[in-house]
Amino acid sequence: MSVLSFVKNDPKIDQAVDNLIDQNRFEDAKIKLWSIQTVAAYESLLKKKRLCGDARRADKMFRPAYRWMVDRMREHGIPMNRKTPIWAWYRYDENHRMPDLRRGAHLYPGTKGVRLHLNAPRRLVLLSDFNDWHDVLNDWPTTYTEAEWDRFEKMNPNSKQYRQAKMESWEKIIENNNGVQNRDSYFTADTSIQAVLPYLDLSWITKIDYFIAR
């Protein structure tokens, strides 16, 4: 069972979110996501019926972060035999559930892309805080208070203690799960929430939007 907590308890906000995040990982539970892919990747999906992450295309600098995310997926019972997941959006920002194609940074400028609307199995999806994910990418500790930051400032950044504490701090960005200890994740009403999956199946697609990246 996946239990998500929200800092803001506005009933109107929470009801909208609760209606969209399925709290239980039942075999038939589905979750609505959006995935940005190149047209070339989509054409490969049409041909092969399934799209998997390709670690060779990942920036070498970020591969340790991707491996960390893959390990979290496995901890949550998601079968993962690749080094790189498929990324998607659960909530783009506080004003948009799906990614806004009028904005940049989805793909390299000028690239032909698709926004895939997905109805994916909940049991194969792990949610996390998109903004705090950058702490993992940059190999920084995740801190929410001055006291937490001061704690790391007092440590030797090259020590085993620092490394362990830093990796433990990253656990905060992942959705809560009763089966994993020391999880304390909070998604507020304005959190940008990303999703990772072991693969993308053609049968999950409900709609396709073509665009040229800005």
C-alpha positions as CSV (number, residue, x, y, z in Angstrom):
1,M,0.0,0.0,0.0
2,S,1.3,3.5,-0.9
3,V,0.3,6.2,1.5
4,L,0.8,9.8,0.4
5,S,0.6,12.7,2.9
6,F,0.0,16.4,2.0
7,V,1.1,19.4,4.0
8,K,-1.9,21.5,2.8
9,N,-5.2,20.1,3.9
10,D,-7.5,22.2,1.8
11,P,-10.4,19.8,1.1
12,K,-10.9,21.1,-2.5
13,I,-7.2,20.7,-3.4
14,D,-6.8,17.4,-1.6
15,Q,-9.9,15.8,-3.0
16,A,-8.7,16.6,-6.6
17,V,-5.4,15.0,-5.8
18,D,-6.8,12.0,-3.9
19,N,-9.1,11.3,-6.9
20,L,-6.0,11.0,-9.1
21,I,-3.5,9.2,-7.0
22,D,-4.6,5.7,-6.3
23,Q,-3.6,4.8,-2.8
24,N,-3.4,1.1,-3.3
25,R,-1.2,-0.9,-5.7
26,F,-3.9,-3.4,-6.8
27,E,-3.2,-5.3,-10.0
28,D,-5.9,-3.5,-11.9
29,A,-5.4,0.0,-10.5
30,K,-4.5,2.6,-13.1
31,I,-2.9,6.1,-12.9
32,K,-3.0,8.9,-15.4
33,L,0.4,10.1,-16.6
34,W,2.0,12.1,-19.5
35,S,5.3,11.2,-21.1
36,I,7.3,13.4,-23.4
37,Q,9.2,11.4,-26.1
38,T,10.7,12.2,-29.4
39,V,8.8,11.2,-32.5
40,A,11.6,8.7,-33.3
41,A,11.1,7.0,-29.9
42,Y,7.4,6.9,-30.5
43,E,7.9,5.3,-33.9
44,S,10.1,2.7,-32.2
45,L,7.3,2.1,-29.7
46,L,4.8,1.6,-32.5
47,K,7.1,-1.0,-34.0
48,K,8.1,-2.9,-30.9
49,K,5.0,-2.3,-28.8
50,R,7.2,-1.4,-25.8
51,L,9.7,1.3,-25.1
52,C,12.5,0.9,-22.6
53,G,15.1,3.3,-21.2
54,D,18.5,3.3,-22.9
55,A,21.4,4.0,-20.5
56,R,23.7,4.8,-23.4
57,R,21.7,7.9,-24.1
58,A,22.0,9.1,-20.5
59,D,24.5,11.8,-19.5
60,K,27.4,10.0,-17.7
61,M,27.2,12.6,-15.0
62,F,23.7,11.6,-14.1
63,R,24.0,7.8,-14.3
64,P,24.6,7.4,-10.6
65,A,21.3,9.3,-9.9
66,Y,19.5,7.1,-12.4
67,R,20.8,3.9,-10.7
68,W,19.7,5.3,-7.3
69,M,16.2,5.8,-8.7
70,V,16.2,2.3,-10.2
71,D,17.1,0.9,-6.7
72,R,14.1,2.8,-5.2
73,M,11.8,1.2,-7.8
74,R,13.1,-2.2,-6.9
75,E,12.5,-1.5,-3.2
76,H,8.9,-0.7,-4.0
77,G,8.4,-4.0,-5.8
78,I,8.6,-2.6,-9.3
79,P,10.4,-5.1,-11.6
80,M,13.3,-3.3,-13.1
81,N,16.1,-5.0,-15.1
82,R,17.3,-1.8,-16.8
83,K,19.7,0.9,-15.6
84,T,17.4,3.7,-16.8
85,P,13.7,4.1,-16.2
86,I,11.1,5.7,-18.5
87,W,10.1,9.2,-17.2
88,A,6.6,10.7,-17.1
89,W,4.7,13.4,-15.4
90,Y,2.0,13.0,-12.8
91,R,1.7,16.7,-12.2
92,Y,3.6,19.3,-14.2
93,D,3.2,22.2,-11.9
94,E,0.6,23.9,-9.6
95,N,-1.4,25.1,-12.6
96,H,-1.0,22.2,-15.0
97,R,-1.6,18.5,-14.6
98,M,0.0,17.6,-18.0
99,P,3.2,19.2,-19.3
100,D,2.6,22.6,-21.1
101,L,4.0,22.2,-24.6
102,R,4.2,26.0,-24.9
103,R,7.2,25.9,-22.6
104,G,10.8,25.0,-23.3
105,A,13.1,22.3,-21.9
106,H,11.0,19.3,-22.9
107,L,13.4,18.3,-25.6
108,Y,16.2,19.9,-27.5
109,P,14.9,23.0,-29.4
110,G,13.6,22.1,-32.8
111,T,13.1,18.4,-32.0
112,K,9.9,16.8,-33.1
113,G,8.2,15.3,-30.1
114,V,5.0,13.7,-28.7
115,R,3.1,14.1,-25.5
116,L,1.7,10.7,-24.7
117,H,-1.3,10.5,-22.5
118,L,-1.0,7.3,-20.5
119,N,-3.3,5.1,-18.4
120,A,-0.6,3.1,-16.7
121,P,-0.7,0.3,-14.1
122,R,-0.3,1.9,-10.7
123,R,1.9,-1.0,-9.5
124,L,4.6,-0.1,-12.0
125,V,4.8,3.6,-11.1
126,L,6.9,5.3,-8.5
127,L,6.2,9.0,-7.9
128,S,8.7,11.6,-6.6
129,D,9.2,15.3,-6.2
130,F,10.6,16.7,-9.4
131,N,12.4,19.7,-8.0
132,D,14.0,17.8,-5.1
133,W,15.1,15.2,-7.6
134,H,17.7,17.7,-8.7
135,D,19.5,17.2,-5.4
136,V,20.1,13.6,-6.4
137,L,21.2,14.6,-9.9
138,N,23.7,17.1,-8.4
139,D,24.8,14.8,-5.6
140,W,23.6,17.3,-2.9
141,P,21.8,16.6,0.3
142,T,18.1,17.3,0.5
143,T,17.3,19.7,3.3
144,Y,14.1,21.5,4.2
145,T,15.3,23.5,7.2
146,E,18.3,25.6,8.2
147,A,19.0,23.1,11.0
148,E,19.2,20.2,8.5
149,W,21.6,22.2,6.3
150,D,23.7,23.2,9.3
151,R,24.0,19.5,10.2
152,F,25.6,18.8,6.8
153,E,27.8,21.9,7.0
154,K,29.4,20.4,10.1
155,M,30.3,17.2,8.4
156,N,33.3,16.3,6.3
157,P,31.9,16.0,2.8
158,N,34.4,13.3,2.0
159,S,33.4,11.1,5.0
160,K,31.3,8.0,5.0
161,Q,29.0,9.6,7.5
162,Y,28.3,12.5,5.2
163,R,27.6,10.2,2.2
164,Q,25.3,8.0,4.2
165,A,23.4,10.9,5.6
166,K,23.1,12.5,2.2
167,M,21.6,9.4,0.6
168,E,19.2,9.0,3.5
169,S,18.1,12.6,3.0
170,W,17.1,11.7,-0.6
171,E,14.5,9.3,0.6
172,K,12.3,12.3,1.4
173,I,11.6,12.9,-2.3
174,I,10.0,9.5,-2.8
175,E,6.3,8.8,-2.2
176,N,5.6,7.0,1.1
177,N,5.4,3.2,1.2
178,N,4.4,1.1,4.2
179,G,6.7,-1.7,3.0
180,V,9.8,0.5,3.2
181,Q,11.1,1.9,6.5
182,N,12.1,5.5,7.3
183,R,10.0,6.9,4.5
184,D,8.5,10.4,5.3
185,S,7.4,12.0,2.0
186,Y,5.2,15.0,1.6
187,F,3.8,16.2,-1.7
188,T,2.2,19.6,-1.3
189,A,-0.5,21.0,-3.5
190,D,2.0,22.8,-5.7
191,T,4.6,20.1,-6.0
192,S,5.7,19.1,-9.4
193,I,5.5,15.3,-9.4
194,Q,7.4,13.1,-11.7
195,A,6.8,9.4,-12.3
196,V,9.2,6.6,-13.4
197,L,8.2,3.3,-15.0
198,P,10.2,0.2,-16.0
199,Y,9.0,0.6,-19.6
200,L,6.2,2.2,-21.7
201,D,3.6,-0.1,-23.3
202,L,1.8,0.9,-26.4
203,S,-1.5,-0.3,-24.9
204,W,-1.3,2.4,-22.2
205,I,-1.6,5.3,-24.6
206,T,-5.0,7.0,-24.8
207,K,-4.0,10.1,-26.8
208,I,-1.1,11.6,-28.6
209,D,-0.1,15.3,-29.1
210,Y,2.6,16.2,-31.6
211,F,4.8,19.3,-31.1
212,I,8.1,20.8,-32.0
213,A,10.2,21.6,-28.9
214,R,11.0,25.2,-28.1
